[in-house]
């Protein structure tokens, strides 16, 4: 359901808030949020900032 003109993100790709760019998440770990939804947690390979991506429910 991507907007026109935008490519969908890959499964292990997220948005770094510090770099303001899409990056592949380094050291990704699948975690479960408090509400039970799966998420991906890792860090930006360029600046080291923590990255977090909410995944679709399984």
N, CA, C and O atoms as CSV, one atom per row, in Angstrom:
chain,resi,resn,atom,element,x,y,z
A,1,UNK,N,N,0.811,-1.193,0.000
A,1,UNK,CA,C,0.000,0.000,0.000
A,1,UNK,C,C,0.859,1.264,0.000
A,1,UNK,O,O,0.552,2.231,0.697
A,2,UNK,N,N,1.917,1.249,-0.773
A,2,UNK,CA,C,2.799,2.410,-0.855
A,2,UNK,C,C,2.123,3.537,-1.625
A,2,UNK,O,O,1.295,3.293,-2.503
A,3,UNK,N,N,2.477,4.750,-1.296
A,3,UNK,CA,C,1.941,5.913,-2.000
A,3,UNK,C,C,2.541,5.964,-3.401
A,3,UNK,O,O,3.641,5.458,-3.621
A,4,UNK,N,N,1.840,6.561,-4.337
A,4,UNK,CA,C,2.392,6.659,-5.693
A,4,UNK,C,C,3.736,7.397,-5.697
A,4,UNK,O,O,3.889,8.435,-5.053
A,5,UNK,N,N,4.691,6.850,-6.423
A,5,UNK,CA,C,6.004,7.483,-6.520
A,5,UNK,C,C,6.973,7.067,-5.436
A,5,UNK,O,O,8.125,7.502,-5.446
A,6,UNK,N,N,6.539,6.230,-4.493
A,6,UNK,CA,C,7.418,5.782,-3.414
A,6,UNK,C,C,7.548,4.270,-3.470
A,6,UNK,O,O,6.553,3.563,-3.631
A,7,UNK,N,N,8.764,3.776,-3.340
A,7,UNK,CA,C,9.005,2.337,-3.353
A,7,UNK,C,C,8.757,1.772,-1.952
A,7,UNK,O,O,9.098,2.424,-0.965
A,8,UNK,N,N,8.177,0.585,-1.843
A,8,UNK,CA,C,7.971,-0.019,-0.520
A,8,UNK,C,C,9.303,-0.388,0.119
A,8,UNK,O,O,10.280,-0.664,-0.577
A,9,UNK,N,N,9.336,-0.392,1.451
A,9,UNK,CA,C,10.558,-0.727,2.176
A,9,UNK,C,C,10.770,-2.231,2.202
A,9,UNK,O,O,9.813,-3.005,2.217
A,10,UNK,N,N,12.013,-2.628,2.207
A,10,UNK,CA,C,12.356,-4.038,2.352
A,10,UNK,C,C,12.064,-4.466,3.790
A,10,UNK,O,O,11.847,-3.624,4.662
A,11,UNK,N,N,12.061,-5.771,4.032
A,11,UNK,CA,C,11.710,-6.295,5.353
A,11,UNK,C,C,12.669,-5.821,6.445
A,11,UNK,O,O,12.243,-5.576,7.573
A,12,UNK,N,N,13.947,-5.692,6.125
A,12,UNK,CA,C,14.925,-5.291,7.150
A,12,UNK,C,C,15.402,-3.853,6.949
A,12,UNK,O,O,16.511,-3.505,7.352
A,13,UNK,N,N,14.582,-3.032,6.336
A,13,UNK,CA,C,14.927,-1.637,6.077
A,13,UNK,C,C,14.064,-0.735,6.954
A,13,UNK,O,O,12.884,-1.008,7.172
A,14,UNK,N,N,14.661,0.334,7.450
A,14,UNK,CA,C,13.941,1.280,8.282
A,14,UNK,C,C,14.359,2.705,7.964
A,14,UNK,O,O,15.170,2.940,7.069
A,15,UNK,N,N,13.799,3.656,8.705
A,15,UNK,CA,C,14.109,5.068,8.500
A,15,UNK,C,C,14.921,5.559,9.691
A,15,UNK,O,O,14.471,5.476,10.833
A,16,UNK,N,N,16.125,6.072,9.420
A,16,UNK,CA,C,16.971,6.627,10.483
A,16,UNK,C,C,16.569,8.076,10.703
A,16,UNK,O,O,16.632,8.887,9.779
A,17,UNK,N,N,16.163,8.400,11.905
A,17,UNK,CA,C,15.715,9.756,12.210
A,17,UNK,C,C,16.881,10.742,12.261
A,17,UNK,O,O,16.682,11.934,12.031
A,18,UNK,N,N,18.079,10.273,12.554
A,18,UNK,CA,C,19.236,11.158,12.620
A,18,UNK,C,C,19.791,11.450,11.222
A,18,UNK,O,O,20.088,12.601,10.901
A,19,UNK,N,N,19.930,10.421,10.400
A,19,UNK,CA,C,20.432,10.591,9.029
A,19,UNK,C,C,19.348,11.124,8.094
A,19,UNK,O,O,19.653,11.673,7.035
A,20,UNK,N,N,18.091,10.965,8.480
A,20,UNK,CA,C,16.939,11.344,7.646
A,20,UNK,C,C,16.969,10.595,6.311
A,20,UNK,O,O,16.759,11.185,5.251
A,21,UNK,N,N,17.233,9.290,6.380
A,21,UNK,CA,C,17.298,8.471,5.177
A,21,UNK,C,C,16.902,7.033,5.503
A,21,UNK,O,O,16.956,6.605,6.656
A,22,UNK,N,N,16.505,6.299,4.468
A,22,UNK,CA,C,16.240,4.877,4.610
A,22,UNK,C,C,17.566,4.145,4.701
A,22,UNK,O,O,18.494,4.419,3.939
A,23,UNK,N,N,17.646,3.225,5.627
A,23,UNK,CA,C,18.859,2.437,5.804
A,23,UNK,C,C,18.468,1.003,6.147
A,23,UNK,O,O,17.391,0.747,6.684
A,24,UNK,N,N,19.370,0.073,5.822
A,24,UNK,CA,C,19.176,-1.312,6.249
A,24,UNK,C,C,19.519,-1.358,7.737
A,24,UNK,O,O,20.544,-0.818,8.153
A,25,UNK,N,N,18.678,-1.992,8.529
A,25,UNK,CA,C,18.882,-2.054,9.977
A,25,UNK,C,C,20.021,-3.024,10.280
A,25,UNK,O,O,19.979,-4.186,9.875
A,26,UNK,N,N,21.039,-2.540,10.996
A,26,UNK,CA,C,22.186,-3.368,11.378
A,26,UNK,C,C,21.841,-4.130,12.657
A,26,UNK,O,O,21.179,-3.589,13.542
A,27,UNK,N,N,22.280,-5.364,12.755
A,27,UNK,CA,C,22.018,-6.230,13.915
A,27,UNK,C,C,20.527,-6.296,14.247
A,27,UNK,O,O,20.148,-6.034,15.389
A,28,UNK,N,N,19.673,-6.639,13.281
A,28,UNK,CA,C,18.233,-6.654,13.556
A,28,UNK,C,C,17.845,-7.784,14.498
A,28,UNK,O,O,18.335,-8.907,14.380
A,29,UNK,N,N,16.962,-7.470,15.430
A,29,UNK,CA,C,16.416,-8.453,16.362
A,29,UNK,C,C,14.906,-8.310,16.337
A,29,UNK,O,O,14.379,-7.205,16.471
A,30,UNK,N,N,14.212,-9.420,16.166
A,30,UNK,CA,C,12.752,-9.369,16.181
A,30,UNK,C,C,12.298,-9.401,17.637
A,30,UNK,O,O,12.639,-10.317,18.385
A,31,UNK,N,N,11.535,-8.404,18.024
A,31,UNK,CA,C,11.025,-8.291,19.387
A,31,UNK,C,C,9.508,-8.212,19.338
A,31,UNK,O,O,8.921,-8.005,18.275
A,32,UNK,N,N,8.880,-8.379,20.493
A,32,UNK,CA,C,7.434,-8.275,20.593
A,32,UNK,C,C,7.104,-7.073,21.463
A,32,UNK,O,O,7.609,-6.950,22.579
A,33,UNK,N,N,6.256,-6.187,20.953
A,33,UNK,CA,C,5.882,-4.999,21.724
A,33,UNK,C,C,4.905,-5.393,22.834
A,33,UNK,O,O,4.421,-6.525,22.865
A,34,UNK,N,N,4.620,-4.470,23.732
A,34,UNK,CA,C,3.744,-4.734,24.863
A,34,UNK,C,C,2.333,-5.152,24.428
A,34,UNK,O,O,1.665,-5.915,25.126
A,35,UNK,N,N,1.887,-4.648,23.275
A,35,UNK,CA,C,0.548,-5.001,22.798
A,35,UNK,C,C,0.537,-6.289,21.982
A,35,UNK,O,O,-0.516,-6.686,21.484
A,36,UNK,N,N,1.694,-6.954,21.832
A,36,UNK,CA,C,1.777,-8.232,21.151
A,36,UNK,C,C,2.191,-8.162,19.695
A,36,UNK,O,O,2.404,-9.202,19.071
A,37,UNK,N,N,2.311,-6.977,19.139
A,37,UNK,CA,C,2.713,-6.855,17.735
A,37,UNK,C,C,4.212,-7.079,17.586
A,37,UNK,O,O,4.991,-6.689,18.456
A,38,UNK,N,N,4.617,-7.706,16.484
A,38,UNK,CA,C,6.054,-7.896,16.255
A,38,UNK,C,C,6.713,-6.606,15.771
A,38,UNK,O,O,6.072,-5.762,15.144
A,39,UNK,N,N,7.989,-6.470,16.071
A,39,UNK,CA,C,8.751,-5.291,15.653
A,39,UNK,C,C,10.192,-5.708,15.418
A,39,UNK,O,O,10.622,-6.778,15.848
A,40,UNK,N,N,10.922,-4.856,14.735
A,40,UNK,CA,C,12.328,-5.087,14.438
A,40,UNK,C,C,13.131,-3.989,15.112
A,40,UNK,O,O,12.831,-2.807,14.950
A,41,UNK,N,N,14.154,-4.378,15.869
A,41,UNK,CA,C,14.961,-3.420,16.614
A,41,UNK,C,C,16.419,-3.617,16.225
A,41,UNK,O,O,16.897,-4.747,16.127
A,42,UNK,N,N,17.120,-2.512,16.005
A,42,UNK,CA,C,18.525,-2.586,15.642
A,42,UNK,C,C,19.150,-1.208,15.666
A,42,UNK,O,O,18.717,-0.336,16.418
A,43,UNK,N,N,20.168,-1.009,14.843
A,43,UNK,CA,C,20.837,0.282,14.810
A,43,UNK,C,C,21.161,0.671,13.379
A,43,UNK,O,O,21.175,-0.172,12.482
A,44,UNK,N,N,21.423,1.955,13.174
A,44,UNK,CA,C,21.789,2.480,11.861
A,44,UNK,C,C,23.248,2.118,11.597
A,44,UNK,O,O,24.096,2.352,12.458
A,45,UNK,N,N,23.566,1.551,10.425
A,45,UNK,CA,C,24.953,1.180,10.141
A,45,UNK,C,C,25.880,2.377,9.920
A,45,UNK,O,O,27.100,2.222,9.984
A,46,UNK,N,N,25.329,3.566,9.662
A,46,UNK,CA,C,26.147,4.750,9.393
A,46,UNK,C,C,26.442,5.530,10.672
A,46,UNK,O,O,27.601,5.811,10.977
A,47,UNK,N,N,25.387,5.883,11.425
A,47,UNK,CA,C,25.589,6.750,12.596
A,47,UNK,C,C,25.441,6.027,13.936
A,47,UNK,O,O,25.823,6.573,14.971
A,48,UNK,N,N,24.891,4.802,13.936
A,48,UNK,CA,C,24.777,4.043,15.172
A,48,UNK,C,C,23.534,4.328,15.986
A,48,UNK,O,O,23.362,3.743,17.056
A,49,UNK,N,N,22.664,5.202,15.520
A,49,UNK,CA,C,21.429,5.527,16.228
A,49,UNK,C,C,20.509,4.312,16.246
A,49,UNK,O,O,20.475,3.546,15.283
A,50,UNK,N,N,19.770,4.132,17.323
A,50,UNK,CA,C,18.828,3.024,17.422
A,50,UNK,C,C,17.695,3.190,16.420
A,50,UNK,O,O,17.175,4.289,16.228
A,51,UNK,N,N,17.316,2.078,15.779
A,51,UNK,CA,C,16.218,2.084,14.815
A,51,UNK,C,C,15.178,1.073,15.265
A,51,UNK,O,O,15.511,0.048,15.861
A,52,UNK,N,N,13.908,1.370,14.975
A,52,UNK,CA,C,12.799,0.529,15.383
A,52,UNK,C,C,11.771,0.531,14.271
A,52,UNK,O,O,11.402,1.589,13.762
A,53,UNK,N,N,11.302,-0.661,13.888
A,53,UNK,CA,C,10.308,-0.753,12.808
A,53,UNK,C,C,9.194,-1.689,13.264
A,53,UNK,O,O,9.463,-2.822,13.663
A,54,UNK,N,N,7.966,-1.233,13.211
A,54,UNK,CA,C,6.810,-2.058,13.540
A,54,UNK,C,C,6.480,-2.914,12.328
A,54,UNK,O,O,6.348,-2.406,11.215
A,55,UNK,N,N,6.348,-4.212,12.551
A,55,UNK,CA,C,6.063,-5.165,11.480
A,55,UNK,C,C,4.572,-5.466,11.435
A,55,UNK,O,O,3.860,-5.233,12.412
A,56,UNK,N,N,4.093,-5.985,10.302
A,56,UNK,CA,C,2.680,-6.367,10.229
A,56,UNK,C,C,2.407,-7.575,11.132
A,56,UNK,O,O,3.297,-8.397,11.347
A,57,UNK,N,N,1.181,-7.686,11.660
A,57,UNK,CA,C,0.865,-8.841,12.533
A,57,UNK,C,C,0.967,-10.143,11.754
A,57,UNK,O,O,0.708,-10.184,10.551
A,58,UNK,N,N,1.344,-11.196,12.449
A,58,UNK,CA,C,1.517,-12.510,11.812
A,58,UNK,C,C,0.263,-13.315,11.929
A,58,UNK,O,O,0.211,-14.449,11.455
